[in-house]
Amino acid sequence: MSLPSVVRSQVDRAAVTKVTRLFNNTIGDVLAELIQNARRATATSVMLQTSQVEDGVQLSVSDDGVGIDDPTVVLALGRSGWTDSVARREDPAGMGVFSLAGRHVSVRSRPRAAELGWQIDIAAHAWEDGSPIPVASCDRPIGTEIVLSLDKAWSDTLDAAARAAARHCPIPVFLNGEELKRLDWLDGACAIYREGGVRIGVFDDRRANVHSHSINFHGVTVGGGFPSIVEKHGYWCARVDITDAPALQLVLPARKEMVENEALARLRREVRRAIYRFIATRPAHRLAYDEWCEAAELGISLPEAVPLLTHWEPASADVHVGITPSEIEATEGLFIVEGSIPAIEQSAHLALSEDKAFEGRLVAPDPKMVGYDWYDRLSRITGMAFEIELNGETMHYNDAEFPGLASGPVDAARLVLTITGPSGDTSATITAPAVIEYDDSSCWDVEEAAVIIASPEAVTAEDIVDLLEGTCFSPSEDRDADSWDTQHDRFLLDAREIAICILHGDDAAILERLRTVLSDRVQWFVPEGRQFRAVIGRNGLEIAMEPAQPAQA
């Protein structure tokens, strides 16, 4: 075709003023657009070359693609000049050079069918005022070159921006002669599946979320809103590499996100199906029942989840601490313990630990497993309550009923369990050596807890301290409060004094507290080989230092 003698900008002035907002005014955006144009033009590589000029740094972006037949398309926003097949596959929309609108730009190109190329020099003002831009012939290789001046911000960030643009690009990119490193978008995938013009890679990555960049659109990476599927020992997510999927489109002009259309919805469905396909290749799984059903709906047949549950541990007042429970195979004969308040669960745990009938058979509920046949067959402890006998009267204590007892011994205490099984409800009664009555909705301090002892011979001071800690200790998170360690140490000191007092009397409790205080705060003062002897009274304090007495055999 014959070349025009001049071309004019067909970009509205208002659009030019919005370029920096549409494209974020970064060299990264510009490189992404120009490299994408080169790829669409079937270029085998892109060359980025900087040079020093009188007024700063100049960047040349050149490729060996098919070239541009008509120079007028360079300045016509929305008219790309691409072939019908490229337009159908990618909807380029003529946005590439528009990212440079308002800047001084030179363009040189030679189509494959032409003996000579053409060149234009677009002044910054020519984008807006429509002034004529001469078109001249030039002798250059087949392909296109765009030259632009770099301000300091663009010059300083060029290296990082170029490496980012090249990282997942399907064609090589060179910067000043150096081939920039490329990495397959699906590198490190556990499995890769090809579906409808895309490659879906399945990854185990706990850092991924629905906002992560998960789609590689020929080198431009954006979020896809893909779900993650979590099981006991895997955090499965997916990335998608688009190869030829015309219906999957980027939002124009900046191409920072995917168009929410039916094709993207189908892709998300295929992503979940790919993850389930991969899980089906593994020896076993721990998918939630709902996800197991979804896999079946997507045509992926999986066995039921492995029947593993965790040992039951009682709830504690401090929700931030606790041991990591071990796992147990969910065979017949286990009991799922449904929750209650810490005061009930802590006291029940002490009683159950003394009863061999339930030893190793109590497991925590796992709502995600509800629906699996093996899980639904298990019996459940659906109720925990205590019966307390004192002076011929029987009182009931549960998470809604508090008898208001004082600390001390009682005639008897029993834990009553309500057990729900496949054949209906039954109950079991177990002796309770000690019970803590504590209403955490109205009590704020360990001294408000009632320590009820039914069997002094079966409980130790350490047992009571553990009960009080699990039931009552919830550290203040106020910014002016002491550290967790300081609060915890103070609590244990108070709890131990309460336990000793109940089991051995007031004098023993006072001696225990003094012993603890002296051990923590005084003993370390004593020099090696010496000892202190003290007489402490309300009206005086006598202290003497003397040689340490030899230890008795």
PENOR-V78032 format. One record per residue. N is the residue number from 0. RES is the residue in three letters. PHI is phi in degrees with one decimal (999 if undefined). Layout:
n=N res=RES phi=PHI
n=N res=RES phi=PHI
//
This chain:
n=0 res=MET phi=999
n=1 res=SER phi=-78.3
n=2 res=LEU phi=-89.0
n=3 res=PRO phi=-70.4
n=4 res=SER phi=-78.8
n=5 res=VAL phi=-139.7
n=6 res=VAL phi=-129.8
n=7 res=ARG phi=-132.8
n=8 res=SER phi=-64.3
n=9 res=GLN phi=-115.6
n=10 res=VAL phi=-106.2
n=11 res=ASP phi=-63.8
n=12 res=ARG phi=-57.3
n=13 res=ALA phi=-63.2
n=14 res=ALA phi=-68.1
n=15 res=VAL phi=-61.5
n=16 res=THR phi=-67.8
n=17 res=LYS phi=-96.5
n=18 res=VAL phi=-58.5
n=19 res=THR phi=-66.9
n=20 res=ARG phi=-85.1
n=21 res=LEU phi=-70.8
n=22 res=PHE phi=-114.3
n=23 res=ASN phi=71.1
n=24 res=ASN phi=55.1
n=25 res=THR phi=-122.2
n=26 res=ILE phi=-66.2
n=27 res=GLY phi=-60.7
n=28 res=ASP phi=-61.4
n=29 res=VAL phi=-63.6
n=30 res=LEU phi=-61.3
n=31 res=ALA phi=-59.3
n=32 res=GLU phi=-65.9
n=33 res=LEU phi=-70.1
n=34 res=ILE phi=-67.9
n=35 res=GLN phi=-62.9
n=36 res=ASN phi=-59.5
n=37 res=ALA phi=-62.7
n=38 res=ARG phi=-63.0
n=39 res=ARG phi=-61.8
n=40 res=ALA phi=-83.4
n=41 res=THR phi=61.2
n=42 res=ALA phi=-65.3
n=43 res=THR phi=-92.4
n=44 res=SER phi=-165.1
n=45 res=VAL phi=-127.8
n=46 res=MET phi=-109.5
n=47 res=LEU phi=-108.8
n=48 res=GLN phi=-135.0
n=49 res=THR phi=-102.1
n=50 res=SER phi=-150.1
n=51 res=GLN phi=-85.2
n=52 res=VAL phi=-123.1
n=53 res=GLU phi=-58.2
n=54 res=ASP phi=-104.9
n=55 res=GLY phi=141.4
n=56 res=VAL phi=-113.2
n=57 res=GLN phi=-117.3
n=58 res=LEU phi=-117.9
n=59 res=SER phi=-108.6
n=60 res=VAL phi=-117.0
n=61 res=SER phi=-127.6
n=62 res=ASP phi=-141.7
n=63 res=ASP phi=-113.1
n=64 res=GLY phi=-78.9
n=65 res=VAL phi=-75.3
n=66 res=GLY phi=80.4
n=67 res=ILE phi=-112.9
n=68 res=ASP phi=-70.1
n=69 res=ASP phi=-116.6
n=70 res=PRO phi=-65.3
n=71 res=THR phi=-67.6
n=72 res=VAL phi=-68.9
n=73 res=VAL phi=-62.0
n=74 res=LEU phi=-106.6
n=75 res=ALA phi=-112.5
n=76 res=LEU phi=-61.6
n=77 res=GLY phi=94.4
n=78 res=ARG phi=-115.1
n=79 res=SER phi=-87.6
n=80 res=GLY phi=80.5
n=81 res=TRP phi=-76.9
n=82 res=THR phi=-66.4
n=83 res=ASP phi=-60.8
n=84 res=SER phi=-67.0
n=85 res=VAL phi=-66.8
n=86 res=ALA phi=-61.8
n=87 res=ARG phi=-68.6
n=88 res=ARG phi=-75.6
n=89 res=GLU phi=-129.0
n=90 res=ASP phi=50.0
n=91 res=PRO phi=-65.8
n=92 res=ALA phi=63.8
n=93 res=GLY phi=67.5
n=94 res=MET phi=-95.1
n=95 res=GLY phi=-56.8
n=96 res=VAL phi=-70.5
n=97 res=PHE phi=-60.9
n=98 res=SER phi=-64.0
n=99 res=LEU phi=-101.5
n=100 res=ALA phi=-54.3
n=101 res=GLY phi=91.9
n=102 res=ARG phi=-116.9
n=103 res=HIS phi=-76.7
n=104 res=VAL phi=-137.6
n=105 res=SER phi=-114.2
n=106 res=VAL phi=-126.5
n=107 res=ARG phi=-129.6
n=108 res=SER phi=-153.0
n=109 res=ARG phi=-136.0
n=110 res=PRO phi=-68.7
n=111 res=ARG phi=-64.8
n=112 res=ALA phi=-86.2
n=113 res=ALA phi=-101.2
n=114 res=GLU phi=-80.1
n=115 res=LEU phi=-126.4
n=116 res=GLY phi=-98.1
n=117 res=TRP phi=-130.1
n=118 res=GLN phi=-146.2
n=119 res=ILE phi=-136.3
n=120 res=ASP phi=-123.0
n=121 res=ILE phi=-99.2
n=122 res=ALA phi=-69.8
n=123 res=ALA phi=-57.7
n=124 res=HIS phi=-74.7
n=125 res=ALA phi=-69.4
n=126 res=TRP phi=-64.9
n=127 res=GLU phi=-99.8
n=128 res=ASP phi=-89.5
n=129 res=GLY phi=69.3
n=130 res=SER phi=-65.3
n=131 res=PRO phi=-66.2
n=132 res=ILE phi=-118.1
n=133 res=PRO phi=-62.5
n=134 res=VAL phi=-107.1
n=135 res=ALA phi=-120.7
n=136 res=SER phi=-80.8
n=137 res=CYS phi=-150.0
n=138 res=ASP phi=-99.9
n=139 res=ARG phi=-149.2
n=140 res=PRO phi=-66.5
n=141 res=ILE phi=-61.7
n=142 res=GLY phi=130.3
n=143 res=THR phi=-134.3
n=144 res=GLU phi=-130.1
n=145 res=ILE phi=-122.2
n=146 res=VAL phi=-118.7
n=147 res=LEU phi=-142.1
n=148 res=SER phi=-86.3
n=149 res=LEU phi=-107.4
n=150 res=ASP phi=-76.6
n=151 res=LYS phi=-61.9
n=152 res=ALA phi=-62.5
n=153 res=TRP phi=-70.1
n=154 res=SER phi=-64.3
n=155 res=ASP phi=-67.0
n=156 res=THR phi=-104.4
n=157 res=LEU phi=-60.1
n=158 res=ASP phi=-59.0
n=159 res=ALA phi=-64.6
n=160 res=ALA phi=-66.2
n=161 res=ALA phi=-66.1
n=162 res=ARG phi=-66.1
n=163 res=ALA phi=-66.8
n=164 res=ALA phi=-67.7
n=165 res=ALA phi=-84.5
n=166 res=ARG phi=-53.9
n=167 res=HIS phi=-118.7
n=168 res=CYS phi=-76.3
n=169 res=PRO phi=-75.8
n=170 res=ILE phi=-120.3
n=171 res=PRO phi=-66.1
n=172 res=VAL phi=-125.7
n=173 res=PHE phi=-114.9
n=174 res=LEU phi=-122.4
n=175 res=ASN phi=51.3
n=176 res=GLY phi=89.4
n=177 res=GLU phi=-92.5
n=178 res=GLU phi=-74.6
n=179 res=LEU phi=-78.8
n=180 res=LYS phi=-64.2
n=181 res=ARG phi=-118.4
n=182 res=LEU phi=-138.4
n=183 res=ASP phi=-57.8
n=184 res=TRP phi=-55.7
n=185 res=LEU phi=-102.1
n=186 res=ASP phi=-60.6
n=187 res=GLY phi=88.8
n=188 res=ALA phi=-67.2
n=189 res=CYS phi=-70.8
n=190 res=ALA phi=-159.8
n=191 res=ILE phi=-129.5
n=192 res=TYR phi=-125.5
n=193 res=ARG phi=-105.1
n=194 res=GLU phi=-143.8
n=195 res=GLY phi=49.1
n=196 res=GLY phi=83.6
n=197 res=VAL phi=-134.9
n=198 res=ARG phi=-111.3
n=199 res=ILE phi=-109.5
n=200 res=GLY phi=-105.3
n=201 res=VAL phi=-100.0
n=202 res=PHE phi=-127.4
n=203 res=ASP phi=-105.7
n=204 res=ASP phi=-145.7
n=205 res=ARG phi=-73.0
n=206 res=ARG phi=-81.6
n=207 res=ALA phi=-72.6
n=208 res=ASN phi=-147.8
n=209 res=VAL phi=-65.1
n=210 res=HIS phi=-95.9
n=211 res=SER phi=-65.6
n=212 res=HIS phi=-65.8
n=213 res=SER phi=-131.6
n=214 res=ILE phi=-121.5
n=215 res=ASN phi=-104.9
n=216 res=PHE phi=-96.8
n=217 res=HIS phi=57.6
n=218 res=GLY phi=114.3
n=219 res=VAL phi=-96.5
n=220 res=THR phi=-103.7
n=221 res=VAL phi=-141.1
n=222 res=GLY phi=-77.3
n=223 res=GLY phi=-117.9
n=224 res=GLY phi=64.8
n=225 res=PHE phi=-80.4
n=226 res=PRO phi=-79.1
n=227 res=SER phi=-111.5
n=228 res=ILE phi=-119.0
n=229 res=VAL phi=-108.2
n=230 res=GLU phi=-129.1
n=231 res=LYS phi=-56.5
n=232 res=HIS phi=-123.7
n=233 res=GLY phi=-167.0
n=234 res=TYR phi=-122.1
n=235 res=TRP phi=-86.5
n=236 res=CYS phi=-136.5
n=237 res=ALA phi=-141.3
n=238 res=ARG phi=-122.3
n=239 res=VAL phi=-125.2
n=240 res=ASP phi=-108.6
n=241 res=ILE phi=-81.9
n=242 res=THR phi=-108.2
n=243 res=ASP phi=-157.7
n=244 res=ALA phi=-136.1
n=245 res=PRO phi=-58.1
n=246 res=ALA phi=-76.4
n=247 res=LEU phi=-88.3
n=248 res=GLN phi=-129.5
n=249 res=LEU phi=-96.5
n=250 res=VAL phi=-70.4
n=251 res=LEU phi=-88.0
n=252 res=PRO phi=-93.6
n=253 res=ALA phi=-80.3
n=254 res=ARG phi=56.8
n=255 res=LYS phi=-100.8
n=256 res=GLU phi=-153.0
n=257 res=MET phi=-83.6
n=258 res=VAL phi=-70.9
n=259 res=GLU phi=-78.9
n=260 res=ASN phi=-134.6
n=261 res=GLU phi=-63.7
n=262 res=ALA phi=-63.7
n=263 res=LEU phi=-67.9
n=264 res=ALA phi=-62.5
n=265 res=ARG phi=-64.5
n=266 res=LEU phi=-63.2
n=267 res=ARG phi=-61.0
n=268 res=ARG phi=-65.7
n=269 res=GLU phi=-67.5
n=270 res=VAL phi=-62.2
n=271 res=ARG phi=-63.3
n=272 res=ARG phi=-63.8
n=273 res=ALA phi=-63.5
n=274 res=ILE phi=-63.1
n=275 res=TYR phi=-65.8
n=276 res=ARG phi=-59.8
n=277 res=PHE phi=-67.1
n=278 res=ILE phi=-59.1
n=279 res=ALA phi=-65.5
n=280 res=THR phi=-85.4
n=281 res=ARG phi=-87.3
n=282 res=PRO phi=-62.2
n=283 res=ALA phi=-158.8
n=284 res=HIS phi=-145.6
n=285 res=ARG phi=-130.2
n=286 res=LEU phi=-66.5
n=287 res=ALA phi=-61.7
n=288 res=TYR phi=-59.9
n=289 res=ASP phi=-61.9
n=290 res=GLU phi=-72.0
n=291 res=TRP phi=-60.8
n=292 res=CYS phi=-66.3
n=293 res=GLU phi=-63.0
n=294 res=ALA phi=-57.5
n=295 res=ALA phi=-62.8
n=296 res=GLU phi=-63.4
n=297 res=LEU phi=-88.5
n=298 res=GLY phi=87.7
n=299 res=ILE phi=-107.7
n=300 res=SER phi=-88.6
n=301 res=LEU phi=-125.6
n=302 res=PRO phi=-69.0
n=303 res=GLU phi=-63.5
n=304 res=ALA phi=-60.6
n=305 res=VAL phi=-57.3
n=306 res=PRO phi=-78.3
n=307 res=LEU phi=-119.6
n=308 res=LEU phi=-130.3
n=309 res=THR phi=-97.2
n=310 res=HIS phi=-57.5
n=311 res=TRP phi=-75.5
n=312 res=GLU phi=-124.5
n=313 res=PRO phi=-67.3
n=314 res=ALA phi=-64.5
n=315 res=SER phi=-125.2
n=316 res=ALA phi=-65.7
n=317 res=ASP phi=-91.1
n=318 res=VAL phi=-73.4
n=319 res=HIS phi=-91.4
n=320 res=VAL phi=-124.7
n=321 res=GLY phi=147.0
n=322 res=ILE phi=-87.0
n=323 res=THR phi=-86.2
n=324 res=PRO phi=-70.2
n=325 res=SER phi=-81.8
n=326 res=GLU phi=-98.6
n=327 res=ILE phi=-141.0
n=328 res=GLU phi=-69.5
n=329 res=ALA phi=-82.1
n=330 res=THR phi=-91.5
n=331 res=GLU phi=-62.8
n=332 res=GLY phi=98.8
n=333 res=LEU phi=-89.1
n=334 res=PHE phi=-125.7
n=335 res=ILE phi=-81.9
n=336 res=VAL phi=-95.9
n=337 res=GLU phi=-82.7
n=338 res=GLY phi=-73.6
n=339 res=SER phi=-141.3
n=340 res=ILE phi=-81.3
n=341 res=PRO phi=-54.3
n=342 res=ALA phi=-59.0
n=343 res=ILE phi=-72.0
n=344 res=GLU phi=-67.4
n=345 res=GLN phi=-64.2
n=346 res=SER phi=-68.0
n=347 res=ALA phi=-65.7
n=348 res=HIS phi=-61.5
n=349 res=LEU phi=-62.2
n=350 res=ALA phi=-65.9
n=351 res=LEU phi=-68.0
n=352 res=SER phi=-68.7
n=353 res=GLU phi=-90.0
n=354 res=ASP phi=-104.1
n=355 res=LYS phi=-68.1
n=356 res=ALA phi=-63.9
n=357 res=PHE phi=-108.6
n=358 res=GLU phi=-60.9
n=359 res=GLY phi=71.5
n=360 res=ARG phi=-116.9
n=361 res=LEU phi=-101.1
n=362 res=VAL phi=-128.4
n=363 res=ALA phi=-79.8
n=364 res=PRO phi=-68.0
n=365 res=ASP phi=-133.6
n=366 res=PRO phi=-55.7
n=367 res=LYS phi=-68.6
n=368 res=MET phi=-90.3
n=369 res=VAL phi=-59.9
n=370 res=GLY phi=119.7
n=371 res=TYR phi=-68.3
n=372 res=ASP phi=-60.2
n=373 res=TRP phi=-63.9
n=374 res=TYR phi=-76.1
n=375 res=ASP phi=-68.4
n=376 res=ARG phi=-78.8
n=377 res=LEU phi=-72.0
n=378 res=SER phi=-74.1
n=379 res=ARG phi=-130.5
n=380 res=ILE phi=-87.8
n=381 res=THR phi=-98.4
n=382 res=GLY phi=-150.9
n=383 res=MET phi=-130.7
n=384 res=ALA phi=-151.0
n=385 res=PHE phi=-120.8
n=386 res=GLU phi=-107.7
n=387 res=ILE phi=-122.5
n=388 res=GLU phi=-104.9
n=389 res=LEU phi=-149.9
n=390 res=ASN phi=55.1
n=391 res=GLY phi=80.0
n=392 res=GLU phi=-111.8
n=393 res=THR phi=-104.2
n=394 res=MET phi=-116.1
n=395 res=HIS phi=-113.1
n=396 res=TYR phi=-134.1
n=397 res=ASN phi=-144.4
n=398 res=ASP phi=-72.3
n=399 res=ALA phi=-124.8
n=400 res=GLU phi=-132.2
n=401 res=PHE phi=-118.9
n=402 res=PRO phi=-73.4
n=403 res=GLY phi=76.3
n=404 res=LEU phi=-78.5
n=405 res=ALA phi=-91.7
n=406 res=SER phi=-62.1
n=407 res=GLY phi=140.4
n=408 res=PRO phi=-77.8
n=409 res=VAL phi=-129.5
n=410 res=ASP phi=-72.0
n=411 res=ALA phi=-164.8
n=412 res=ALA phi=-143.1
n=413 res=ARG phi=-133.0
n=414 res=LEU phi=-93.3
n=415 res=VAL phi=-111.0
n=416 res=LEU phi=-104.9
n=417 res=THR phi=-98.2
n=418 res=ILE phi=-115.1
n=419 res=THR phi=-107.2
n=420 res=GLY phi=-127.9
n=421 res=PRO phi=-56.0
n=422 res=SER phi=-98.9
n=423 res=GLY phi=124.2
n=424 res=ASP phi=-95.0
n=425 res=THR phi=-134.4
n=426 res=SER phi=-135.7
n=427 res=ALA phi=-139.2
n=428 res=THR phi=-118.2
n=429 res=ILE phi=-130.9
n=430 res=THR phi=-64.9
n=431 res=ALA phi=-111.4
n=432 res=PRO phi=-69.6
n=433 res=ALA phi=-153.2
n=434 res=VAL phi=-137.2
n=435 res=ILE phi=-103.7
n=436 res=GLU phi=-96.9
n=437 res=TYR phi=-156.4
n=438 res=ASP phi=-96.0
n=439 res=ASP phi=-70.6
n=440 res=SER phi=-83.4
n=441 res=SER phi=-131.2
n=442 res=CYS phi=-104.3
n=443 res=TRP phi=-128.6
n=444 res=ASP phi=-141.1
n=445 res=VAL phi=-60.8
n=446 res=GLU phi=-68.0
n=447 res=GLU phi=-86.0
n=448 res=ALA phi=-77.3
n=449 res=ALA phi=-98.7
n=450 res=VAL phi=-99.0
n=451 res=ILE phi=-103.2
n=452 res=ILE phi=-110.3
n=453 res=ALA phi=-101.4
n=454 res=SER phi=-140.4
n=455 res=PRO phi=-57.7
n=456 res=GLU phi=-71.6
n=457 res=ALA phi=-97.3
n=458 res=VAL phi=-134.4
n=459 res=THR phi=-111.8
n=460 res=ALA phi=-60.8
n=461 res=GLU phi=-63.8
n=462 res=ASP phi=-60.5
n=463 res=ILE phi=-68.4
n=464 res=VAL phi=-59.7
n=465 res=ASP phi=-61.4
n=466 res=LEU phi=-61.3
n=467 res=LEU phi=-65.3
n=468 res=GLU phi=-63.4
n=469 res=GLY phi=-65.8
n=470 res=THR phi=-86.2
n=471 res=CYS phi=-116.4
n=472 res=PHE phi=-79.5
n=473 res=SER phi=-137.2
n=474 res=PRO phi=-65.9
n=475 res=SER phi=-71.3
n=476 res=GLU phi=-104.4
n=477 res=ASP phi=-60.8
n=478 res=ARG phi=-62.6
n=479 res=ASP phi=-91.0
n=480 res=ALA phi=-76.7
n=481 res=ASP phi=-66.1
n=482 res=SER phi=-65.0
n=483 res=TRP phi=-57.8
n=484 res=ASP phi=-62.6
n=485 res=THR phi=-65.2
n=486 res=GLN phi=-61.9
n=487 res=HIS phi=-66.0
n=488 res=ASP phi=-61.2
n=489 res=ARG phi=-64.6
n=490 res=PHE phi=-62.8
n=491 res=LEU phi=-62.7
n=492 res=LEU phi=-63.3
n=493 res=ASP phi=-65.7
n=494 res=ALA phi=-64.7
n=495 res=ARG phi=-67.6
n=496 res=GLU phi=-62.7
n=497 res=ILE phi=-63.1
n=498 res=ALA phi=-64.5
n=499 res=ILE phi=-64.2
n=500 res=CYS phi=-61.9
n=501 res=ILE phi=-68.4
n=502 res=LEU phi=-83.8
n=503 res=HIS phi=-129.6
n=504 res=GLY phi=102.6
n=505 res=ASP phi=-64.5
n=506 res=ASP phi=-61.7
n=507 res=ALA phi=-63.4
n=508 res=ALA phi=-67.1
n=509 res=ILE phi=-64.8
n=510 res=LEU phi=-60.9
n=511 res=GLU phi=-63.9
n=512 res=ARG phi=-67.2
n=513 res=LEU phi=-61.8
n=514 res=ARG phi=-61.6
n=515 res=THR phi=-66.4
n=516 res=VAL phi=-62.6
n=517 res=LEU phi=-64.7
n=518 res=SER phi=-64.5
n=519 res=ASP phi=-77.7
n=520 res=ARG phi=-118.0
n=521 res=VAL phi=-119.1
n=522 res=GLN phi=-57.1
n=523 res=TRP phi=-70.1
n=524 res=PHE phi=-73.4
n=525 res=VAL phi=-70.5
n=526 res=PRO phi=-65.4
n=527 res=GLU phi=-61.0
n=528 res=GLY phi=81.2
n=529 res=ARG phi=-123.7
n=530 res=GLN phi=-148.4
n=531 res=PHE phi=-101.7
n=532 res=ARG phi=-124.1
n=533 res=ALA phi=-128.6
n=534 res=VAL phi=-119.5
n=535 res=ILE phi=-113.3
n=536 res=GLY phi=-139.1
n=537 res=ARG phi=-63.6
n=538 res=ASN phi=-104.5
n=539 res=GLY phi=-174.1
n=540 res=LEU phi=-146.7
n=541 res=GLU phi=-115.5
n=542 res=ILE phi=-131.4
n=543 res=ALA phi=-131.8
n=544 res=MET phi=-105.9
n=545 res=GLU phi=-148.5
n=546 res=PRO phi=-61.4
n=547 res=ALA phi=-66.8
n=548 res=GLN phi=-79.1
n=549 res=PRO phi=-62.2
n=550 res=ALA phi=-64.6
n=551 res=GLN phi=-76.4
n=552 res=ALA phi=-71.0
//
